[in-house]
Amino acid sequence: MAKMECYCGAVLSNGSDNDIQLRVYTQTEFEKKVLDKQFPHLTNLPEYDVWRCPYCERLYFFKDGKLEKLYVLENK
Ligand SMILES: [Zn+2]
């Protein structure tokens, strides 16, 4: 289980029963890593590990354990 602090101050955790960590595949990635396999399983993880803060809705994209992209909602 990993934890991190969002820029808004919320502590995020990817423990069980969380809506923080997302499994986001591109269509191509999904077809190669999941649909083409005889026994589809989540050992074929997507390229990015995506976390979503439930409070401010920031999206964090990690690759190989490093933050690569951070998306923040624009103000309305
Ligand atoms: Zn946040």
PDB file of the backbone (N, CA, C, O) and the ligand in Angstrom, with CONECT records:
HET     ZN  A 101       1
ATOM      1  N   MET A   1       0.843  -1.179   0.000  1.00  0.00           N
ATOM      2  CA  MET A   1       0.000   0.000   0.000  1.00  0.00           C
ATOM      3  C   MET A   1       0.893   1.249   0.000  1.00  0.00           C
ATOM      4  O   MET A   1       1.870   1.339   0.744  1.00  0.00           O
ATOM      5  N   ALA A   2       0.532   2.185  -0.841  1.00  0.00           N
ATOM      6  CA  ALA A   2       1.294   3.431  -0.923  1.00  0.00           C
ATOM      7  C   ALA A   2       0.398   4.591  -0.494  1.00  0.00           C
ATOM      8  O   ALA A   2      -0.829   4.519  -0.573  1.00  0.00           O
ATOM      9  N   LYS A   3       1.041   5.651  -0.043  1.00  0.00           N
ATOM     10  CA  LYS A   3       0.317   6.865   0.337  1.00  0.00           C
ATOM     11  C   LYS A   3       1.031   8.068  -0.242  1.00  0.00           C
ATOM     12  O   LYS A   3       2.239   8.039  -0.476  1.00  0.00           O
ATOM     13  N   MET A   4       0.281   9.107  -0.466  1.00  0.00           N
ATOM     14  CA  MET A   4       0.877  10.372  -0.886  1.00  0.00           C
ATOM     15  C   MET A   4      -0.041  11.516  -0.455  1.00  0.00           C
ATOM     16  O   MET A   4      -1.229  11.318  -0.201  1.00  0.00           O
ATOM     17  N   GLU A   5       0.527  12.700  -0.378  1.00  0.00           N
ATOM     18  CA  GLU A   5      -0.281  13.868  -0.036  1.00  0.00           C
ATOM     19  C   GLU A   5      -0.544  14.664  -1.304  1.00  0.00           C
ATOM     20  O   GLU A   5       0.379  15.043  -2.024  1.00  0.00           O
ATOM     21  N   CYS A   6      -1.808  14.906  -1.557  1.00  0.00           N
ATOM     22  CA  CYS A   6      -2.211  15.709  -2.713  1.00  0.00           C
ATOM     23  C   CYS A   6      -1.849  17.172  -2.453  1.00  0.00           C
ATOM     24  O   CYS A   6      -1.662  17.577  -1.306  1.00  0.00           O
ATOM     25  N   TYR A   7      -1.753  17.952  -3.518  1.00  0.00           N
ATOM     26  CA  TYR A   7      -1.478  19.379  -3.365  1.00  0.00           C
ATOM     27  C   TYR A   7      -2.552  20.093  -2.546  1.00  0.00           C
ATOM     28  O   TYR A   7      -2.288  21.143  -1.962  1.00  0.00           O
ATOM     29  N   CYS A   8      -3.774  19.524  -2.500  1.00  0.00           N
ATOM     30  CA  CYS A   8      -4.855  20.145  -1.724  1.00  0.00           C
ATOM     31  C   CYS A   8      -4.764  19.798  -0.241  1.00  0.00           C
ATOM     32  O   CYS A   8      -5.514  20.337   0.573  1.00  0.00           O
ATOM     33  N   GLY A   9      -3.839  18.891   0.110  1.00  0.00           N
ATOM     34  CA  GLY A   9      -3.649  18.522   1.503  1.00  0.00           C
ATOM     35  C   GLY A   9      -4.246  17.175   1.868  1.00  0.00           C
ATOM     36  O   GLY A   9      -3.962  16.661   2.950  1.00  0.00           O
ATOM     37  N   ALA A  10      -5.058  16.589   1.008  1.00  0.00           N
ATOM     38  CA  ALA A  10      -5.660  15.281   1.287  1.00  0.00           C
ATOM     39  C   ALA A  10      -4.584  14.194   1.229  1.00  0.00           C
ATOM     40  O   ALA A  10      -3.692  14.230   0.382  1.00  0.00           O
ATOM     41  N   VAL A  11      -4.684  13.235   2.139  1.00  0.00           N
ATOM     42  CA  VAL A  11      -3.780  12.085   2.109  1.00  0.00           C
ATOM     43  C   VAL A  11      -4.454  10.996   1.292  1.00  0.00           C
ATOM     44  O   VAL A  11      -5.559  10.558   1.611  1.00  0.00           O
ATOM     45  N   LEU A  12      -3.780  10.565   0.237  1.00  0.00           N
ATOM     46  CA  LEU A  12      -4.326   9.559  -0.673  1.00  0.00           C
ATOM     47  C   LEU A  12      -3.627   8.232  -0.429  1.00  0.00           C
ATOM     48  O   LEU A  12      -2.421   8.196  -0.187  1.00  0.00           O
ATOM     49  N   SER A  13      -4.385   7.139  -0.493  1.00  0.00           N
ATOM     50  CA  SER A  13      -3.835   5.817  -0.279  1.00  0.00           C
ATOM     51  C   SER A  13      -4.431   4.851  -1.296  1.00  0.00           C
ATOM     52  O   SER A  13      -5.603   4.963  -1.656  1.00  0.00           O
ATOM     53  N   ASN A  14      -3.623   3.907  -1.754  1.00  0.00           N
ATOM     54  CA  ASN A  14      -4.129   2.918  -2.710  1.00  0.00           C
ATOM     55  C   ASN A  14      -4.402   1.577  -2.032  1.00  0.00           C
ATOM     56  O   ASN A  14      -4.295   0.532  -2.672  1.00  0.00           O
ATOM     57  N   GLY A  15      -4.752   1.593  -0.758  1.00  0.00           N
ATOM     58  CA  GLY A  15      -5.118   0.363  -0.068  1.00  0.00           C
ATOM     59  C   GLY A  15      -6.377  -0.224  -0.694  1.00  0.00           C
ATOM     60  O   GLY A  15      -6.942   0.342  -1.629  1.00  0.00           O
ATOM     61  N   SER A  16      -6.807  -1.362  -0.167  1.00  0.00           N
ATOM     62  CA  SER A  16      -7.989  -2.003  -0.749  1.00  0.00           C
ATOM     63  C   SER A  16      -9.213  -1.113  -0.620  1.00  0.00           C
ATOM     64  O   SER A  16      -9.260  -0.222   0.228  1.00  0.00           O
ATOM     65  N   ASP A  17     -10.205  -1.359  -1.470  1.00  0.00           N
ATOM     66  CA  ASP A  17     -11.455  -0.596  -1.486  1.00  0.00           C
ATOM     67  C   ASP A  17     -11.221   0.897  -1.651  1.00  0.00           C
ATOM     68  O   ASP A  17     -11.789   1.707  -0.919  1.00  0.00           O
ATOM     69  N   ASN A  18     -10.399   1.251  -2.598  1.00  0.00           N
ATOM     70  CA  ASN A  18     -10.168   2.683  -2.825  1.00  0.00           C
ATOM     71  C   ASN A  18     -10.685   3.091  -4.197  1.00  0.00           C
ATOM     72  O   ASN A  18     -10.737   2.278  -5.119  1.00  0.00           O
ATOM     73  N   ASP A  19     -11.055   4.323  -4.317  1.00  0.00           N
ATOM     74  CA  ASP A  19     -11.436   4.900  -5.604  1.00  0.00           C
ATOM     75  C   ASP A  19     -10.387   5.915  -6.021  1.00  0.00           C
ATOM     76  O   ASP A  19     -10.665   6.834  -6.792  1.00  0.00           O
ATOM     77  N   ILE A  20      -9.183   5.740  -5.505  1.00  0.00           N
ATOM     78  CA  ILE A  20      -8.081   6.663  -5.760  1.00  0.00           C
ATOM     79  C   ILE A  20      -7.278   6.227  -6.980  1.00  0.00           C
ATOM     80  O   ILE A  20      -7.005   7.026  -7.876  1.00  0.00           O
ATOM     81  N   GLN A  21      -6.905   4.956  -7.003  1.00  0.00           N
ATOM     82  CA  GLN A  21      -6.037   4.443  -8.057  1.00  0.00           C
ATOM     83  C   GLN A  21      -6.882   3.934  -9.219  1.00  0.00           C
ATOM     84  O   GLN A  21      -7.768   3.099  -9.037  1.00  0.00           O
ATOM     85  N   LEU A  22      -6.601   4.442 -10.403  1.00  0.00           N
ATOM     86  CA  LEU A  22      -7.374   4.090 -11.591  1.00  0.00           C
ATOM     87  C   LEU A  22      -6.544   3.207 -12.520  1.00  0.00           C
ATOM     88  O   LEU A  22      -5.321   3.331 -12.583  1.00  0.00           O
ATOM     89  N   ARG A  23      -7.212   2.329 -13.227  1.00  0.00           N
ATOM     90  CA  ARG A  23      -6.557   1.515 -14.262  1.00  0.00           C
ATOM     91  C   ARG A  23      -6.961   2.100 -15.605  1.00  0.00           C
ATOM     92  O   ARG A  23      -8.054   1.835 -16.106  1.00  0.00           O
ATOM     93  N   VAL A  24      -6.081   2.891 -16.177  1.00  0.00           N
ATOM     94  CA  VAL A  24      -6.392   3.608 -17.411  1.00  0.00           C
ATOM     95  C   VAL A  24      -5.523   3.067 -18.545  1.00  0.00           C
ATOM     96  O   VAL A  24      -4.297   3.182 -18.519  1.00  0.00           O
ATOM     97  N   TYR A  25      -6.176   2.484 -19.525  1.00  0.00           N
ATOM     98  CA  TYR A  25      -5.490   1.966 -20.698  1.00  0.00           C
ATOM     99  C   TYR A  25      -5.903   2.772 -21.926  1.00  0.00           C
ATOM    100  O   TYR A  25      -7.044   3.222 -22.022  1.00  0.00           O
ATOM    101  N   THR A  26      -4.975   2.951 -22.861  1.00  0.00           N
ATOM    102  CA  THR A  26      -5.399   3.407 -24.180  1.00  0.00           C
ATOM    103  C   THR A  26      -6.070   2.202 -24.833  1.00  0.00           C
ATOM    104  O   THR A  26      -5.898   1.075 -24.370  1.00  0.00           O
ATOM    105  N   GLN A  27      -6.824   2.423 -25.888  1.00  0.00           N
ATOM    106  CA  GLN A  27      -7.479   1.307 -26.570  1.00  0.00           C
ATOM    107  C   GLN A  27      -6.449   0.309 -27.097  1.00  0.00           C
ATOM    108  O   GLN A  27      -6.634  -0.901 -26.971  1.00  0.00           O
ATOM    109  N   THR A  28      -5.366   0.815 -27.686  1.00  0.00           N
ATOM    110  CA  THR A  28      -4.310  -0.059 -28.216  1.00  0.00           C
ATOM    111  C   THR A  28      -3.673  -0.880 -27.102  1.00  0.00           C
ATOM    112  O   THR A  28      -3.457  -2.085 -27.236  1.00  0.00           O
ATOM    113  N   GLU A  29      -3.381  -0.196 -26.000  1.00  0.00           N
ATOM    114  CA  GLU A  29      -2.767  -0.871 -24.862  1.00  0.00           C
ATOM    115  C   GLU A  29      -3.706  -1.948 -24.304  1.00  0.00           C
ATOM    116  O   GLU A  29      -3.260  -3.040 -23.952  1.00  0.00           O
ATOM    117  N   PHE A  30      -4.975  -1.647 -24.227  1.00  0.00           N
ATOM    118  CA  PHE A  30      -5.954  -2.592 -23.700  1.00  0.00           C
ATOM    119  C   PHE A  30      -6.027  -3.831 -24.583  1.00  0.00           C
ATOM    120  O   PHE A  30      -6.072  -4.958 -24.088  1.00  0.00           O
ATOM    121  N   GLU A  31      -6.037  -3.611 -25.893  1.00  0.00           N
ATOM    122  CA  GLU A  31      -6.116  -4.751 -26.817  1.00  0.00           C
ATOM    123  C   GLU A  31      -4.875  -5.632 -26.732  1.00  0.00           C
ATOM    124  O   GLU A  31      -4.978  -6.857 -26.797  1.00  0.00           O
ATOM    125  N   LYS A  32      -3.702  -5.016 -26.589  1.00  0.00           N
ATOM    126  CA  LYS A  32      -2.462  -5.791 -26.515  1.00  0.00           C
ATOM    127  C   LYS A  32      -2.282  -6.465 -25.164  1.00  0.00           C
ATOM    128  O   LYS A  32      -1.873  -7.624 -25.093  1.00  0.00           O
ATOM    129  N   LYS A  33      -2.584  -5.749 -24.107  1.00  0.00           N
ATOM    130  CA  LYS A  33      -2.265  -6.258 -22.772  1.00  0.00           C
ATOM    131  C   LYS A  33      -3.380  -7.073 -22.134  1.00  0.00           C
ATOM    132  O   LYS A  33      -3.113  -7.892 -21.255  1.00  0.00           O
ATOM    133  N   VAL A  34      -4.604  -6.871 -22.550  1.00  0.00           N
ATOM    134  CA  VAL A  34      -5.713  -7.558 -21.895  1.00  0.00           C
ATOM    135  C   VAL A  34      -6.471  -8.469 -22.849  1.00  0.00           C
ATOM    136  O   VAL A  34      -6.627  -9.658 -22.571  1.00  0.00           O
ATOM    137  N   LEU A  35      -6.941  -7.934 -23.965  1.00  0.00           N
ATOM    138  CA  LEU A  35      -7.812  -8.717 -24.834  1.00  0.00           C
ATOM    139  C   LEU A  35      -7.090  -9.829 -25.578  1.00  0.00           C
ATOM    140  O   LEU A  35      -7.686 -10.873 -25.841  1.00  0.00           O
ATOM    141  N   ASP A  36      -5.818  -9.634 -25.925  1.00  0.00           N
ATOM    142  CA  ASP A  36      -5.090 -10.654 -26.686  1.00  0.00           C
ATOM    143  C   ASP A  36      -4.591 -11.805 -25.827  1.00  0.00           C
ATOM    144  O   ASP A  36      -4.139 -12.817 -26.363  1.00  0.00           O
ATOM    145  N   LYS A  37      -4.660 -11.681 -24.560  1.00  0.00           N
ATOM    146  CA  LYS A  37      -4.139 -12.722 -23.684  1.00  0.00           C
ATOM    147  C   LYS A  37      -5.158 -13.848 -23.516  1.00  0.00           C
ATOM    148  O   LYS A  37      -6.368 -13.623 -23.475  1.00  0.00           O
ATOM    149  N   GLN A  38      -4.629 -15.057 -23.420  1.00  0.00           N
ATOM    150  CA  GLN A  38      -5.509 -16.203 -23.224  1.00  0.00           C
ATOM    151  C   GLN A  38      -6.227 -16.092 -21.883  1.00  0.00           C
ATOM    152  O   GLN A  38      -7.406 -16.425 -21.761  1.00  0.00           O
ATOM    153  N   PHE A  39      -5.498 -15.621 -20.888  1.00  0.00           N
ATOM    154  CA  PHE A  39      -6.093 -15.455 -19.572  1.00  0.00           C
ATOM    155  C   PHE A  39      -5.892 -14.015 -19.125  1.00  0.00           C
ATOM    156  O   PHE A  39      -4.940 -13.709 -18.407  1.00  0.00           O
ATOM    157  N   PRO A  40      -6.785 -13.137 -19.549  1.00  0.00           N
ATOM    158  CA  PRO A  40      -6.615 -11.728 -19.191  1.00  0.00           C
ATOM    159  C   PRO A  40      -6.509 -11.552 -17.679  1.00  0.00           C
ATOM    160  O   PRO A  40      -7.294 -12.114 -16.915  1.00  0.00           O
ATOM    161  N   HIS A  41      -5.571 -10.799 -17.288  1.00  0.00           N
ATOM    162  CA  HIS A  41      -5.360 -10.600 -15.865  1.00  0.00           C
ATOM    163  C   HIS A  41      -4.675  -9.259 -15.665  1.00  0.00           C
ATOM    164  O   HIS A  41      -4.021  -8.746 -16.574  1.00  0.00           O
ATOM    165  N   LEU A  42      -4.820  -8.715 -14.525  1.00  0.00           N
ATOM    166  CA  LEU A  42      -4.239  -7.405 -14.279  1.00  0.00           C
ATOM    167  C   LEU A  42      -2.738  -7.440 -14.002  1.00  0.00           C
ATOM    168  O   LEU A  42      -2.181  -6.479 -13.471  1.00  0.00           O
ATOM    169  N   THR A  43      -2.073  -8.559 -14.366  1.00  0.00           N
ATOM    170  CA  THR A  43      -0.616  -8.521 -14.307  1.00  0.00           C
ATOM    171  C   THR A  43      -0.097  -7.656 -15.446  1.00  0.00           C
ATOM    172  O   THR A  43       1.046  -7.199 -15.423  1.00  0.00           O
ATOM    173  N   ASN A  44      -0.953  -7.435 -16.446  1.00  0.00           N
ATOM    174  CA  ASN A  44      -0.582  -6.568 -17.564  1.00  0.00           C
ATOM    175  C   ASN A  44      -1.085  -5.163 -17.261  1.00  0.00           C
ATOM    176  O   ASN A  44      -2.097  -4.718 -17.802  1.00  0.00           O
ATOM    177  N   LEU A  45      -0.378  -4.493 -16.409  1.00  0.00           N
ATOM    178  CA  LEU A  45      -0.825  -3.179 -15.951  1.00  0.00           C
ATOM    179  C   LEU A  45      -0.643  -2.130 -17.034  1.00  0.00           C
ATOM    180  O   LEU A  45       0.200  -2.285 -17.917  1.00  0.00           O
ATOM    181  N   PRO A  46      -1.421  -1.076 -16.974  1.00  0.00           N
ATOM    182  CA  PRO A  46      -1.276  -0.001 -17.961  1.00  0.00           C
ATOM    183  C   PRO A  46       0.061   0.729 -17.797  1.00  0.00           C
ATOM    184  O   PRO A  46       0.743   0.598 -16.780  1.00  0.00           O
ATOM    185  N   GLU A  47       0.409   1.491 -18.815  1.00  0.00           N
ATOM    186  CA  GLU A  47       1.682   2.211 -18.821  1.00  0.00           C
ATOM    187  C   GLU A  47       1.785   3.177 -17.641  1.00  0.00           C
ATOM    188  O   GLU A  47       2.842   3.305 -17.025  1.00  0.00           O
ATOM    189  N   TYR A  48       0.683   3.851 -17.335  1.00  0.00           N
ATOM    190  CA  TYR A  48       0.693   4.843 -16.263  1.00  0.00           C
ATOM    191  C   TYR A  48      -0.115   4.360 -15.070  1.00  0.00           C
ATOM    192  O   TYR A  48      -1.159   3.725 -15.225  1.00  0.00           O
ATOM    193  N   ASP A  49       0.375   4.665 -13.892  1.00  0.00           N
ATOM    194  CA  ASP A  49      -0.350   4.444 -12.655  1.00  0.00           C
ATOM    195  C   ASP A  49      -1.045   5.783 -12.353  1.00  0.00           C
ATOM    196  O   ASP A  49      -0.381   6.785 -12.089  1.00  0.00           O
ATOM    197  N   VAL A  50      -2.363   5.792 -12.395  1.00  0.00           N
ATOM    198  CA  VAL A  50      -3.111   7.047 -12.283  1.00  0.00           C
ATOM    199  C   VAL A  50      -3.836   7.110 -10.940  1.00  0.00           C
ATOM    200  O   VAL A  50      -4.553   6.187 -10.555  1.00  0.00           O
ATOM    201  N   TRP A  51      -3.629   8.216 -10.245  1.00  0.00           N
ATOM    202  CA  TRP A  51      -4.323   8.446  -8.975  1.00  0.00           C
ATOM    203  C   TRP A  51      -5.198   9.678  -9.121  1.00  0.00           C
ATOM    204  O   TRP A  51      -4.797  10.670  -9.729  1.00  0.00           O
ATOM    205  N   ARG A  52      -6.398   9.607  -8.559  1.00  0.00           N
ATOM    206  CA  ARG A  52      -7.347  10.737  -8.618  1.00  0.00           C
ATOM    207  C   ARG A  52      -7.721  11.134  -7.193  1.00  0.00           C
ATOM    208  O   ARG A  52      -8.178  10.313  -6.398  1.00  0.00           O
ATOM    209  N   CYS A  53      -7.519  12.396  -6.898  1.00  0.00           N
ATOM    210  CA  CYS A  53      -7.915  12.903  -5.575  1.00  0.00           C
ATOM    211  C   CYS A  53      -9.438  13.071  -5.556  1.00  0.00           C
ATOM    212  O   CYS A  53      -9.984  13.738  -6.435  1.00  0.00           O
ATOM    213  N   PRO A  54     -10.142  12.481  -4.572  1.00  0.00           N
ATOM    214  CA  PRO A  54     -11.598  12.586  -4.532  1.00  0.00           C
ATOM    215  C   PRO A  54     -12.083  13.971  -4.078  1.00  0.00           C
ATOM    216  O   PRO A  54     -13.275  14.264  -4.177  1.00  0.00           O
ATOM    217  N   TYR A  55     -11.190  14.811  -3.589  1.00  0.00           N
ATOM    218  CA  TYR A  55     -11.592  16.127  -3.078  1.00  0.00           C
ATOM    219  C   TYR A  55     -11.424  17.223  -4.130  1.00  0.00           C
ATOM    220  O   TYR A  55     -12.352  17.996  -4.369  1.00  0.00           O
ATOM    221  N   CYS A  56     -10.258  17.296  -4.757  1.00  0.00           N
ATOM    222  CA  CYS A  56     -10.005  18.363  -5.734  1.00  0.00           C
ATOM    223  C   CYS A  56      -9.991  17.835  -7.171  1.00  0.00           C
ATOM    224  O   CYS A  56      -9.922  18.620  -8.117  1.00  0.00           O
ATOM    225  N   GLU A  57     -10.056  16.511  -7.340  1.00  0.00           N
ATOM    226  CA  GLU A  57     -10.095  15.831  -8.634  1.00  0.00           C
ATOM    227  C   GLU A  57      -8.816  15.988  -9.460  1.00  0.00           C
ATOM    228  O   GLU A  57      -8.840  15.800 -10.676  1.00  0.00           O
ATOM    229  N   ARG A  58      -7.713  16.328  -8.815  1.00  0.00           N
ATOM    230  CA  ARG A  58      -6.435  16.321  -9.531  1.00  0.00           C
ATOM    231  C   ARG A  58      -6.150  14.884  -9.979  1.00  0.00           C
ATOM    232  O   ARG A  58      -6.521  13.922  -9.306  1.00  0.00           O
ATOM    233  N   LEU A  59      -5.491  14.763 -11.118  1.00  0.00           N
ATOM    234  CA  LEU A  59      -5.072  13.458 -11.634  1.00  0.00           C
ATOM    235  C   LEU A  59      -3.550  13.421 -11.688  1.00  0.00           C
ATOM    236  O   LEU A  59      -2.917  14.288 -12.289  1.00  0.00           O
ATOM    237  N   TYR A  60      -2.976  12.410 -11.055  1.00  0.00           N
ATOM    238  CA  TYR A  60      -1.538  12.203 -11.026  1.00  0.00           C
ATOM    239  C   TYR A  60      -1.208  11.005 -11.909  1.00  0.00           C
ATOM    240  O   TYR A  60      -1.787   9.933 -11.732  1.00  0.00           O
ATOM    241  N   PHE A  61      -0.295  11.170 -12.849  1.00  0.00           N
ATOM    242  CA  PHE A  61       0.144  10.085 -13.723  1.00  0.00           C
ATOM    243  C   PHE A  61       1.581   9.719 -13.369  1.00  0.00           C
ATOM    244  O   PHE A  61       2.501  10.513 -13.567  1.00  0.00           O
ATOM    245  N   PHE A  62       1.763   8.512 -12.843  1.00  0.00           N
ATOM    246  CA  PHE A  62       3.089   8.032 -12.482  1.00  0.00           C
ATOM    247  C   PHE A  62       3.549   6.994 -13.498  1.00  0.00           C
ATOM    248  O   PHE A  62       2.755   6.198 -14.000  1.00  0.00           O
ATOM    249  N   LYS A  63       4.843   7.017 -13.789  1.00  0.00           N
ATOM    250  CA  LYS A  63       5.437   5.990 -14.651  1.00  0.00           C
ATOM    251  C   LYS A  63       6.736   5.558 -14.000  1.00  0.00           C
ATOM    252  O   LYS A  63       7.586   6.394 -13.693  1.00  0.00           O
ATOM    253  N   ASP A  64       6.897   4.274 -13.790  1.00  0.00           N
ATOM    254  CA  ASP A  64       8.075   3.721 -13.119  1.00  0.00           C
ATOM    255  C   ASP A  64       8.311   4.412 -11.774  1.00  0.00           C
ATOM    256  O   ASP A  64       9.452   4.670 -11.391  1.00  0.00           O
ATOM    257  N   GLY A  65       7.231   4.704 -11.073  1.00  0.00           N
ATOM    258  CA  GLY A  65       7.329   5.272  -9.733  1.00  0.00           C
ATOM    259  C   GLY A  65       7.583   6.769  -9.678  1.00  0.00           C
ATOM    260  O   GLY A  65       7.686   7.334  -8.589  1.00  0.00           O
ATOM    261  N   LYS A  66       7.686   7.425 -10.835  1.00  0.00           N
ATOM    262  CA  LYS A  66       7.948   8.865 -10.863  1.00  0.00           C
ATOM    263  C   LYS A  66       6.748   9.613 -11.422  1.00  0.00           C
ATOM    264  O   LYS A  66       6.115   9.161 -12.376  1.00  0.00           O
ATOM    265  N   LEU A  67       6.437  10.751 -10.829  1.00  0.00           N
ATOM    266  CA  LEU A  67       5.344  11.574 -11.326  1.00  0.00           C
ATOM    267  C   LEU A  67       5.735  12.156 -12.680  1.00  0.00           C
ATOM    268  O   LEU A  67       6.748  12.845 -12.798  1.00  0.00           O
ATOM    269  N   GLU A  68       4.924  11.875 -13.699  1.00  0.00           N
ATOM    270  CA  GLU A  68       5.218  12.392 -15.031  1.00  0.00           C
ATOM    271  C   GLU A  68       4.271  13.504 -15.451  1.00  0.00           C
ATOM    272  O   GLU A  68       4.671  14.434 -16.152  1.00  0.00           O
ATOM    273  N   LYS A  69       2.993  13.411 -15.018  1.00  0.00           N
ATOM    274  CA  LYS A  69       2.012  14.408 -15.420  1.00  0.00           C
ATOM    275  C   LYS A  69       1.063  14.663 -14.268  1.00  0.00           C
ATOM    276  O   LYS A  69       0.731  13.756 -13.505  1.00  0.00           O
ATOM    277  N   LEU A  70       0.628  15.911 -14.150  1.00  0.00           N
ATOM    278  CA  LEU A  70      -0.345  16.286 -13.132  1.00  0.00           C
ATOM    279  C   LEU A  70      -1.383  17.179 -13.803  1.00  0.00           C
ATOM    280  O   LEU A  70      -1.044  18.200 -14.401  1.00  0.00           O
ATOM    281  N   TYR A  71      -2.655  16.782 -13.696  1.00  0.00           N
ATOM    282  CA  TYR A  71      -3.743  17.545 -14.304  1.00  0.00           C
ATOM    283  C   TYR A  71      -4.621  18.131 -13.202  1.00  0.00           C
ATOM    284  O   TYR A  71      -4.971  17.455 -12.235  1.00  0.00           O
ATOM    285  N   VAL A  72      -4.966  19.405 -13.373  1.00  0.00           N
ATOM    286  CA  VAL A  72      -5.801  20.109 -12.415  1.00  0.00           C
ATOM    287  C   VAL A  72      -6.991  20.681 -13.169  1.00  0.00           C
ATOM    288  O   VAL A  72      -6.842  21.180 -14.284  1.00  0.00           O
ATOM    289  N   LEU A  73      -8.175  20.610 -12.562  1.00  0.00           N
ATOM    290  CA  LEU A  73      -9.351  21.191 -13.190  1.00  0.00           C
ATOM    291  C   LEU A  73      -9.195  22.705 -13.312  1.00  0.00           C
ATOM    292  O   LEU A  73      -8.674  23.357 -12.406  1.00  0.00           O
ATOM    293  N   GLU A  74      -9.643  23.253 -14.420  1.00  0.00           N
ATOM    294  CA  GLU A  74      -9.646  24.696 -14.566  1.00  0.00           C
ATOM    295  C   GLU A  74     -10.798  25.257 -13.747  1.00  0.00           C
ATOM    296  O   GLU A  74     -11.811  24.592 -13.529  1.00  0.00           O
ATOM    297  N   ASN A  75     -10.621  26.490 -13.299  1.00  0.00           N
ATOM    298  CA  ASN A  75     -11.728  27.135 -12.592  1.00  0.00           C
ATOM    299  C   ASN A  75     -12.835  27.448 -13.576  1.00  0.00           C
ATOM    300  O   ASN A  75     -12.582  27.771 -14.737  1.00  0.00           O
ATOM    301  N   LYS A  76     -14.063  27.348 -13.101  1.00  0.00           N
ATOM    302  CA  LYS A  76     -15.205  27.622 -13.972  1.00  0.00           C
ATOM    303  C   LYS A  76     -15.433  29.113 -14.072  1.00  0.00           C
ATOM    304  O   LYS A  76     -16.352  29.552 -14.763  1.00  0.00           O
TER     305      LYS A  76
HETATM  306 ZN    ZN A 101      -6.602  16.858  -3.838  1.00  0.00          ZN2+
END
